[in-house]
Amino acid sequence: MEFSEGLYAVKVRAEAMQEASEAVPSGMLSVLGQRQSNFSFACMEAREHCKSLGIENPVCQVSNYLFPDCRVISGHLEALQFLRKNSAKYYFRRTKMLPVSGGFHTCLMEPAVEPLVKILGMIDIKKPLVSVHANVSGHKYMHPGHIRKLLGQQVVSPVKWEQTMHAIYERKKGTEFPSTFELGPGRQLGSILKNCNRQAWKSYNHVDVMQSSTDPDHSELGWNGPQV
């Protein structure tokens, strides 16, 4: 899509999600667990706790799959507070509330879907020239209609980043991994890749976009071979 159209779609999406987040006190909780952690069971008990407080149709679910044993859980604030208080019971090693205004990527964002779908229907979306993976499923976008459908679903669906990493880096044993470049501030995506696929991470490089492209510190990156 055209860059200006993309920015406008982002604006519409952000405003609609903000309005939805103001309707219910909700948030997102980053959880570092371990193999014994049962995220689904923990969320179920958190919802039952909310029901005991008189909250109808409480929401508490995994909203981001980051890497093995690391999840983000979204939902009613009471549910997230319950999980933090009982973190030892669920074998959570660390929990941290994220500085966001709502329980994103859950059904709480349902009111934001229609405005986004409406604006996407007005935009001329073309088939990608390169492989682009949807974090709704981890699979590649196939055609413009597929893009419109999944971008709408993404607002209320968990972000399957871990699954996307596995899909991108899946290859036959002995095949070299591509060079991977993370563009922008921070190295968070590189850290996630390291936890998902250490072999692929060995070909990872970070590019700080605030530095000049002629910066000699970046001369070793090169652009040979496939990139992700």
C-alpha positions in Angstrom: 0.0 0.0 0.0 1.1 3.6 -0.4 3.0 4.9 2.6 0.6 7.7 3.3 -2.4 5.3 3.2 -0.6 3.0 5.6 0.0 5.8 8.0 -3.6 6.8 7.9 -4.7 3.1 8.5 -2.3 3.1 11.6 -4.0 6.3 12.8 -7.5 4.9 12.5 -6.4 1.6 14.2 -4.7 3.4 17.1 -7.6 5.7 17.8 -10.1 2.9 17.6 -8.0 0.7 20.0 -7.6 3.6 22.4 -11.3 4.1 22.5 -11.9 0.4 23.1 -9.3 0.4 25.9 -11.0 3.2 27.7 -14.3 1.2 28.0 -12.8 -1.4 30.4 -10.0 -1.2 32.9 -7.6 -3.6 31.4 -3.9 -4.1 30.6 -1.1 -6.4 29.7 1.2 -8.5 31.9 4.6 -9.8 30.7 5.3 -13.2 32.2 8.5 -15.2 32.2 7.6 -18.7 33.1 9.2 -22.1 33.1 8.4 -25.6 31.8 6.0 -26.2 34.6 4.0 -23.1 33.9 0.5 -23.7 32.6 -0.6 -20.4 31.2 -4.1 -21.5 30.1 -4.9 -22.9 33.6 -3.6 -19.7 35.2 -5.8 -17.5 32.9 -8.8 -19.7 33.6 -8.4 -19.3 37.4 -7.9 -15.6 37.0 -11.2 -15.4 35.1 -12.9 -17.4 37.8 -11.5 -14.9 40.4 -13.0 -12.0 38.4 -16.4 -13.7 38.3 -16.2 -14.0 42.1 -15.8 -10.2 42.2 -19.0 -9.8 40.1 -17.3 -9.1 36.8 -19.3 -10.5 33.9 -17.5 -12.1 30.9 -14.0 -11.5 32.3 -11.1 -11.6 29.9 -7.7 -13.1 30.6 -5.7 -14.8 27.9 -2.3 -15.1 26.3 -2.0 -12.2 23.9 1.7 -12.5 22.8 3.8 -15.6 22.3 7.3 -14.2 22.5 9.6 -17.2 23.0 9.5 -20.5 24.9 8.1 -20.0 28.4 7.7 -16.3 27.8 4.2 -14.9 27.2 2.2 -11.6 27.5 -1.2 -12.0 29.1 -3.9 -9.5 28.5 -7.3 -8.9 30.2 -9.1 -7.2 33.0 -6.8 -5.5 35.5 -8.3 -7.6 38.4 -7.3 -10.8 36.5 -3.7 -9.6 36.0 -3.4 -8.5 39.6 -4.6 -12.0 40.7 -1.8 -13.6 38.5 0.9 -11.4 40.0 -0.2 -12.1 43.5 -0.3 -15.9 42.8 2.7 -16.1 40.5 4.5 -18.7 42.6 1.5 -21.1 42.3 1.8 -21.0 38.5 5.6 -21.3 38.4 6.0 -17.8 37.0 9.6 -16.6 37.5 8.9 -13.0 36.8 5.9 -10.8 36.0 5.8 -7.2 34.9 2.9 -4.9 34.0 3.5 -3.3 30.6 3.0 0.5 30.3 0.0 0.3 27.9 -3.5 1.5 28.3 -5.5 -1.6 27.5 -5.8 -5.4 27.1 -4.7 -5.5 23.5 -5.0 -8.5 21.2 -8.1 -9.9 23.0 -11.8 -9.7 22.4 -11.8 -6.4 24.4 -10.6 -4.8 21.2 -13.5 -6.0 19.2 -15.0 -2.5 18.7 -11.8 -1.5 16.9 -12.0 -4.1 14.2 -14.8 -2.6 12.1 -13.1 0.9 11.7 -9.9 -0.7 10.6 -11.5 -3.2 8.2 -13.5 -0.3 6.7 -10.4 1.8 6.0 -8.5 -1.2 4.6 -11.4 -1.7 2.2 -10.7 1.7 0.8 -7.0 1.2 0.3 -5.4 -0.4 -2.8 -3.5 -3.3 -1.3 -1.2 -5.2 -3.7 0.4 -8.6 -3.4 3.7 -8.5 -1.5 6.8 -8.5 -3.7 8.7 -10.3 -0.9 7.6 -12.8 1.7 5.7 -11.1 4.5 4.5 -13.2 7.5 1.3 -12.5 9.4 1.8 -12.8 13.1 -1.8 -14.0 13.4 -0.8 -17.3 12.1 3.0 -17.2 11.4 2.4 -18.0 7.7 2.9 -15.8 4.6 0.3 -13.5 3.3 -1.1 -14.9 0.0 -3.0 -12.1 -1.7 -4.6 -8.7 -0.9 -7.9 -10.2 0.4 -5.9 -12.4 2.7 -4.0 -9.3 4.0 -7.2 -7.3 4.7 -8.8 -10.3 6.5 -5.8 -11.0 8.7 -5.0 -7.4 9.6 -8.6 -7.1 10.9 -8.2 -10.4 12.9 -4.9 -9.3 14.3 -6.5 -6.6 16.5 -8.3 -9.3 18.5 -5.9 -12.2 18.1 -2.7 -13.3 19.9 0.6 -12.2 18.4 2.3 -15.4 17.4 5.9 -14.1 17.2 7.5 -17.3 18.4 5.6 -19.3 15.8 6.6 -16.8 13.1 10.2 -17.1 14.0 10.0 -20.9 13.7 8.3 -20.6 10.3 10.8 -18.1 8.9 13.9 -20.1 10.0 12.6 -23.6 9.2 15.1 -25.3 6.8 16.7 -28.6 6.2 19.5 -29.7 8.5 22.9 -28.4 7.3 21.4 -25.5 5.3 22.9 -22.1 6.2 20.7 -19.6 8.0 20.1 -16.2 6.3 21.6 -13.0 7.5 19.1 -11.2 9.8 19.0 -7.5 10.3 17.1 -5.7 13.1 16.5 -2.1 12.1 15.7 0.5 14.7 16.3 1.3 18.4 17.0 -1.6 20.8 17.8 -5.3 20.2 14.6 -6.8 21.6 13.8 -8.8 18.5 17.4 -10.2 18.4 17.0 -11.3 22.0 13.8 -13.1 21.1 15.4 -14.8 18.1 18.3 -16.0 20.3 15.7 -17.7 22.6 13.8 -19.2 19.7 16.7 -20.3 17.4 20.3 -19.8 18.7 21.8 -21.0 15.4 19.9 -18.4 13.4 20.8 -15.7 15.9 24.5 -16.3 15.1 23.8 -14.5 11.7 22.0 -11.6 13.4 23.1 -8.0 13.1 21.6 -4.8 14.6 21.4 -1.6 12.6 20.8 1.6 14.5 18.8 3.8 12.1 19.9 7.0 14.0 23.4 6.5 12.6 24.6 7.5 9.2 24.7 4.7 6.5 28.4 5.7 6.0 29.2 4.9 9.6 32.4 2.7 9.4 31.0 0.7 12.4 28.4 -0.7 10.0 30.8 -1.6 7.2 31.1 -5.2 8.3 27.3 -5.8 7.9 27.4 -6.2 4.1 24.3 -7.2 2.1 25.4 -10.4 0.5 23.1 -13.4 0.6 19.5 -13.8 1.6 18.0 -11.5 4.3 15.0 -11.8 6.5 
